[in-house]
Amino acid sequence: MTILDNNLVYKSIVILAIEKTLLVVGKPTYDKVVDLLEKDHHCDLADCYAHPEYLTQVLKKLYGNSYLVIIESINKKLEEYSYKEPIKKFQEVLGQ
């Protein structure tokens, strides 16, 4: 597997973790987050892999300090991959 392939795999894992977490909270939450990402940052969930700070900003804006529960859930889903540098870096930026 090439570095490019690995990056695509990591990106897919991260995006899936975000989507699953938001959908567990509820479809309206998922829709609000996607809409606000588009409105505020002109991006979608897939762009959050490269820019986790966008997701953090949107979650803070929508949920105040409660955003931490969503971040924890995303990180929990990524736990088994957190030894991989790209995912570890994503988690570090997301948690800020």
N, CA and C of each residue as an Amber inpcrd file, in Angstrom:
protein
   288
   0.8410000  -1.1800000   0.0000000   0.0000000   0.0000000   0.0000000
   0.8890000   1.2470000   0.0000000   0.5480000   2.2210000  -0.8060000
   1.3380000   3.4460000  -0.8710000   0.8930000   4.4170000   0.2120000
   1.6820000   5.4470000   0.3780000   1.3450000   6.4800000   1.3640000
   0.0030000   7.1160000   1.0260000  -0.2390000   7.3380000  -0.2560000
  -1.5120000   7.9160000  -0.6860000  -2.6820000   7.0180000  -0.3200000
  -2.5320000   5.7100000  -0.5240000  -3.5730000   4.7530000  -0.1620000
  -3.8270000   4.7700000   1.3470000  -2.7410000   4.7790000   2.1170000
  -2.8760000   4.8320000   3.5730000  -3.6310000   6.0740000   4.0030000
  -3.2920000   7.2100000   3.4050000  -3.9480000   8.4580000   3.7640000
  -5.4440000   8.3930000   3.4700000  -5.8030000   7.7860000   2.3640000
  -7.2080000   7.6470000   2.0140000  -7.9310000   6.7370000   3.0120000
  -7.2580000   5.6880000   3.4420000  -7.8340000   4.7880000   4.4460000
  -8.0430000   5.5410000   5.7630000  -7.0370000   6.2860000   6.2120000
  -7.1590000   7.0450000   7.4670000  -8.2770000   8.0800000   7.3670000
  -8.3330000   8.7560000   6.2410000  -9.3830000   9.7620000   6.0360000
 -10.7550000   9.1020000   6.1170000 -10.9140000   7.9610000   5.4860000
 -12.1930000   7.2470000   5.5050000 -12.5790000   6.8340000   6.9220000
 -11.6140000   6.3550000   7.6810000 -11.8660000   5.9520000   9.0700000
 -12.3370000   7.1480000   9.8940000 -11.6630000   8.2620000   9.7340000
 -12.0140000   9.4730000  10.4930000 -13.4060000   9.9740000  10.1150000
 -13.6720000  10.0590000   8.8260000 -14.9690000  10.5660000   8.3830000
 -16.0950000   9.6430000   8.8480000 -15.8670000   8.3530000   8.7770000
 -16.8610000   7.3960000   9.2540000 -17.1260000   7.5740000  10.7570000
 -16.0810000   7.7850000  11.5280000 -16.2340000   8.0030000  12.9750000
 -17.0490000   9.2710000  13.2500000 -16.7910000  10.3200000  12.4960000
 -17.5460000  11.5730000  12.6600000 -19.0090000  11.3460000  12.3020000
 -19.2460000  10.7410000  11.1410000 -20.6220000  10.5090000  10.6920000
 -21.3980000   9.6340000  11.6730000 -20.7920000   8.5300000  12.1040000
 -21.4740000   7.6270000  13.0380000 -21.8180000   8.3490000  14.3390000
 -20.8780000   9.1260000  14.8490000 -21.1170000   9.8500000  16.0930000
 -22.2620000  10.8370000  15.9390000 -22.2410000  11.6210000  14.8800000
 -23.2870000  12.6270000  14.6870000 -24.6510000  11.9740000  14.4650000
 -24.6790000  10.8700000  13.7490000 -25.9570000  10.2030000  13.4990000
 -26.5140000   9.5260000  14.7520000 -25.6220000   9.0790000  15.6470000
 -26.0960000   8.5230000  16.9230000 -26.7590000   9.6260000  17.7480000
 -26.1740000  10.8220000  17.7210000 -26.7800000  11.9540000  18.4230000
 -28.1370000  12.2510000  17.7930000 -28.2010000  12.1780000  16.4730000
 -29.4740000  12.3810000  15.7740000 -29.2620000  12.9650000  14.3890000
 -30.1610000  12.6160000  13.5010000 -30.0820000  13.1250000  12.1220000
 -30.1350000  14.6530000  12.0830000 -30.9660000  15.3150000  12.9040000
 -30.9660000  16.7840000  12.8950000 -29.5940000  17.3740000  13.2770000
 -28.9010000  16.7210000  14.2050000 -27.5630000  17.1660000  14.5890000
 -26.6110000  17.0280000  13.4150000 -26.6470000  15.8860000  12.7750000
 -25.8110000  15.6500000  11.5960000 -26.0620000  16.7400000  10.5600000
 -27.3350000  17.0030000  10.2740000 -27.6910000  18.0000000   9.2690000
 -27.2290000  19.4000000   9.6610000 -27.3820000  19.7670000  10.9330000
 -26.9410000  21.0910000  11.4020000 -25.4400000  21.2540000  11.2350000
 -24.6870000  20.2340000  11.6190000 -23.2300000  20.2970000  11.5230000
 -22.7960000  20.4250000  10.0640000 -23.3730000  19.6100000   9.1930000
 -23.0280000  19.6620000   7.7690000 -23.3760000  21.0310000   7.1870000
 -24.5470000  21.5450000   7.5290000 -24.9620000  22.8650000   7.0290000
 -24.0340000  23.9750000   7.5010000 -23.6660000  23.9210000   8.7790000
 -22.8030000  24.9680000   9.3270000 -21.3740000  24.8720000   8.7930000
 -20.8950000  23.6690000   8.5550000 -19.5790000  23.5130000   7.9260000
 -19.5770000  24.1910000   6.5510000 -20.6370000  23.9680000   5.8010000
 -20.7520000  24.5840000   4.4700000 -20.8500000  26.1050000   4.5820000
 -21.7050000  26.5640000   5.4660000 -21.9610000  28.0040000   5.6150000
 -20.7260000  28.7520000   6.1350000 -20.1200000  28.2440000   7.1940000
 -19.0210000  28.9600000   7.8500000 -17.6490000  28.7050000   7.2190000
 -17.4440000  27.5090000   6.6860000 -16.1050000  27.1340000   6.2180000
 -16.0510000  26.6830000   4.7550000 -17.2130000  26.6710000   4.0960000
 -17.2840000  26.2690000   2.6820000 -16.6370000  24.8980000   2.4620000
 -17.0150000  23.9590000   3.3410000 -16.4540000  22.6120000   3.2510000
 -17.5000000  21.5930000   3.6730000 -17.1270000  20.3200000   3.5790000
 -18.0150000  19.2500000   4.0310000 -17.2750000  18.3840000   5.0480000
 -17.9140000  17.3160000   5.4980000 -17.2990000  16.4640000   6.5210000
 -15.9480000  15.9030000   6.0810000 -15.8130000  15.5730000   4.8160000
 -14.5530000  15.0040000   4.3290000 -13.3880000  15.9810000   4.5030000
 -13.6740000  17.2700000   4.4410000 -12.6270000  18.2730000   4.6170000
 -12.1540000  18.3780000   6.0720000 -12.9450000  17.8400000   6.9830000
 -12.5900000  17.9030000   8.4060000 -11.3820000  17.0290000   8.7360000
 -11.0680000  16.0760000   7.8920000  -9.8680000  15.2650000   8.1170000
  -8.6250000  16.1580000   8.0610000  -8.5760000  17.0280000   7.0700000
  -7.4420000  17.9400000   6.9290000  -7.5750000  19.1560000   7.8360000
  -8.8150000  19.4770000   8.2270000  -9.0670000  20.6690000   9.0490000
 -10.0020000  20.3380000  10.2100000  -9.5400000  19.5540000  11.1730000
 -10.4210000  19.1890000  12.2910000 -10.8850000  20.4000000  13.1000000
 -10.1180000  21.4750000  13.0210000 -10.5020000  22.6870000  13.7560000
 -11.8440000  23.2260000  13.2680000 -12.1950000  22.9980000  12.0000000
 -13.4990000  23.4320000  11.4910000 -14.6180000  22.7150000  12.2300000
 -14.4600000  21.4250000  12.4000000 -15.4730000  20.6410000  13.1070000
 -15.5800000  21.0950000  14.5600000 -14.4490000  21.3060000  15.1960000
 -14.4500000  21.7760000  16.5820000 -15.1880000  23.1040000  16.7050000
 -14.8980000  24.0430000  15.8090000 -15.5520000  25.3610000  15.8420000
 -17.0610000  25.2440000  15.6660000 -17.4920000  24.4150000  14.7280000
 -18.9230000  24.2350000  14.4770000 -19.5960000  23.5970000  15.6910000
 -18.9820000  22.5680000  16.2560000 -19.5740000  21.9090000  17.4230000
 -19.6610000  22.8510000  18.6100000 -18.6220000  23.6590000  18.8290000
 -18.6520000  24.6510000  19.9200000 -19.7640000  25.6650000  19.6980000
 -19.9050000  26.1170000  18.4670000 -20.9310000  27.1050000  18.1260000
 -22.3300000  26.5440000  18.3770000 -22.5440000  25.2980000  18.0040000
 -23.8690000  24.6900000  18.1500000 -24.1750000  24.2330000  19.5740000
 -23.1750000  23.7160000  20.2870000 -23.4510000  23.0240000  21.5420000
 -22.7050000  23.5550000  22.7610000 -21.9590000  24.6440000  22.6120000
 -21.2240000  25.1770000  23.7500000 -20.2850000  24.1280000  24.3170000
 -20.1760000  24.0610000  25.6320000 -19.2640000  23.1060000  26.2590000
 -19.6830000  21.6520000  26.0650000 -20.9130000  21.4260000  25.6810000
 -21.3930000  20.0620000  25.4320000 -20.7210000  19.4400000  24.2080000
 -20.0510000  20.2560000  23.4080000 -19.3570000  19.7290000  22.2290000
 -18.3330000  18.6680000  22.6350000 -17.8200000  18.7590000  23.8650000
 -16.7980000  17.8200000  24.3340000 -17.3020000  16.3780000  24.3550000
 -18.5890000  16.1920000  24.5970000 -19.1640000  14.8420000  24.6000000
 -19.0740000  14.2450000  23.1920000 -19.3360000  15.0630000  22.1930000
 -19.2680000  14.5990000  20.8050000 -17.8170000  14.3040000  20.4270000
 -16.9050000  15.1710000  20.8340000 -15.4720000  14.9620000  20.5670000
 -15.0080000  13.6530000  21.2120000 -15.4170000  13.4290000  22.4550000
 -15.0480000  12.1890000  23.1570000 -15.5400000  10.9590000  22.4050000
 -16.7540000  11.0350000  21.9010000 -17.3220000   9.9130000  21.1780000
 -16.5590000   9.6450000  19.8770000 -16.2050000  10.6920000  19.1660000
 -15.4070000  10.5400000  17.9410000 -14.0650000   9.9020000  18.2900000
 -13.4220000  10.4280000  19.3130000 -12.1180000   9.8970000  19.7200000
 -12.2020000   8.4420000  20.1770000 -13.2780000   8.0860000  20.8260000
 -13.4740000   6.6990000  21.2670000 -13.5380000   5.7580000  20.0570000
 -14.2270000   6.1970000  19.0080000 -14.3240000   5.3810000  17.7970000
 -12.9790000   5.2720000  17.0770000 -12.1100000   6.2360000  17.2910000
 -10.7960000   6.2440000  16.6340000  -9.7030000   5.6310000  17.5020000
 -10.0530000   5.2570000  18.7210000  -9.0850000   4.7960000  19.7070000
  -8.1390000   3.7110000  19.1850000  -8.6760000   2.7090000  18.5070000
  -7.8310000   1.6000000  18.0630000  -6.8640000   2.0000000  16.9450000
  -7.0690000   3.1840000  16.3620000  -6.1850000   3.6620000  15.2840000
  -5.3060000   4.8200000  15.7310000  -5.4180000   5.2120000  16.9850000
  -4.7430000   6.4290000  17.4480000  -3.2190000   6.3120000  17.4860000
  -2.6990000   5.1260000  17.3020000  -1.2400000   4.9760000  17.2320000
  -0.7190000   5.3860000  15.8510000  -1.6110000   5.5130000  14.8800000
  -1.2240000   5.9720000  13.5450000  -1.0990000   7.4920000  13.5810000
   0.0170000   8.0040000  13.1270000   0.3190000   9.4320000  13.2460000
  -0.7530000  10.3580000  12.6620000  -1.2690000  10.0970000  11.4420000
  -2.2780000  11.0210000  10.9070000  -3.5510000  11.0860000  11.7650000
  -3.9470000   9.9580000  12.3120000  -5.1530000   9.9410000  13.1490000
  -4.8640000  10.5740000  14.5020000  -3.7060000  10.3070000  15.0420000
  -3.2890000  10.9270000  16.2990000  -3.2800000  12.4560000  16.1610000
  -2.7490000  12.9410000  15.0530000  -2.6900000  14.3860000  14.8060000
  -4.1120000  14.9580000  14.6800000  -4.9830000  14.2470000  13.9650000
  -6.3750000  14.6690000  13.8350000  -7.0100000  14.8280000  15.2250000
  -6.8120000  13.8160000  16.0720000  -7.3960000  13.8350000  17.4160000
  -6.8610000  14.9990000  18.2490000  -5.5720000  15.2710000  18.1210000
  -4.9670000  16.3660000  18.8890000  -5.5770000  17.7040000  18.5010000
  -5.7130000  17.9430000  17.2060000  -6.2750000  19.2120000  16.7410000
  -7.7630000  19.2870000  17.0680000  -8.4740000  18.1830000  16.9130000
  -9.9050000  18.1460000  17.2070000 -10.1790000  18.5120000  18.6640000
  -9.3370000  18.0550000  19.5590000  -9.5510000  18.2820000  20.9850000
  -9.2150000  19.6630000  21.4860000  -8.6970000  20.5030000  20.6360000
  -8.3050000  21.8590000  21.0800000  -9.4750000  22.8080000  21.1220000
